[in-house]
Each structure stands twice: as C-alpha cells, then as structure tokens.
Amino acid sequence: MQVKWDQERCCHAGVCVGLLPDVFKIEDGRFVIDTNEASEEAIKNVVDRCPSGALQWVDE
C-alpha cells in the first residue's frame, strides 16, 4: 500500500499526525509518511478520516 499526500489540498488539521504519529510526522520541516510503522488497516482508517481529502491510499 502507498499513501499519497496532496500538499495543496491539505488543511493541516493534524488528524493524521495526532492519530498515528509514528506514520505521519514532521521531520526536518518536511511531512513524512512511513507506512512501515502501522498496519494497513490502521493507516487506511486514518487516511479515510482526513478532513480535506489530501491523503489517499493506493493498493500497489
């Protein structure tokens, strides 16, 4: 699974970072997504809760 992030669409609500901080995080001022840090189910659940729709998951 891959997670895509649309920076232009993001409203920076912080839902993703708040719910899965090991997956969605800021490192050196950049937004980082590390899908190895949680289950696919947990990541999909958080992505589906993104209020702006800036996050999308894609099966590879």
HELIX and SHEET records of a PDB file:
HELIX    1   1 VAL A   15  LEU A   19  1                                   5    
HELIX    2   2 THR A   35  GLU A   37  5                                   3    
HELIX    3   3 GLU A   40  ASP A   48  1                                   9    
SHEET    1   A 2 GLN A   2  TRP A   5  0                                        
SHEET    2   A 2 LEU A  55  VAL A  58 -1                                        
SHEET    1   B 2 PHE A  24  GLU A  27  0                                        
SHEET    2   B 2 ARG A  30  ILE A  33 -1                                        
END                                                                             
